[in-house]
């Protein structure tokens, strides 16, 4: 799956808000932004995100549009993670995991370790 990936800081902020709400109006997005731009500037960002294929909108009776992500958070996350692993770790999941797990601030709970072991067991080749 090839998802659009290049987003500015502001575009990522808007997408995070819309993902968190599932859908949002321009007014709701402005409410949730830390340092909100003007309404016209945000309208421009939303138009850009639609043009990049990240958002769609509908009108629900009132005057404001309701914006929704085109792809699920999971789809975007998988696509982004694949790109990061390809770009920074030469496509090696092992190197990416080693880098993450060796970071001093990484602290996994026992439940997280057990879940990772389960995922690894499920991913084992069926014909050794």
C-alpha positions, 0 to 999 in steps of 0.5 A: 500500500502506498500512502502519502507521507510527506507532511509539515509539522502543522499538517501532522498536528492537524492529522493527529487531531483528526485521528484523535477525534475520528472526524472534526470541523475546522472550529474543533481543530482550531480548539485543539491546536496549541498555537492555532493559525488563523481560520483562513490559514487552517482552511488552506492546510486542510485543502493541502491535506485533501490534495495530498490524499490524507483527508476528505470532507462532507457537509452535514447540514450546517455551513462547516465541513466535517473532515475525516482521514482517508486512511486509518491510523493503522494503515498510515502507521504501518506505511510510515513505519515501513518507510522509516525502517527502509530509510534508516535501517536498510529495511532491517526490522532487526536493526530497527528493534535493536536501536529502539530497545537499546535506547536508554529511555526504552522501558518495556513492561513484562506484558509488552515483552510477552506480547512481543514474544507472542508476535515473534512466535507467530512470525516463525517460518512454518517450514524450518 
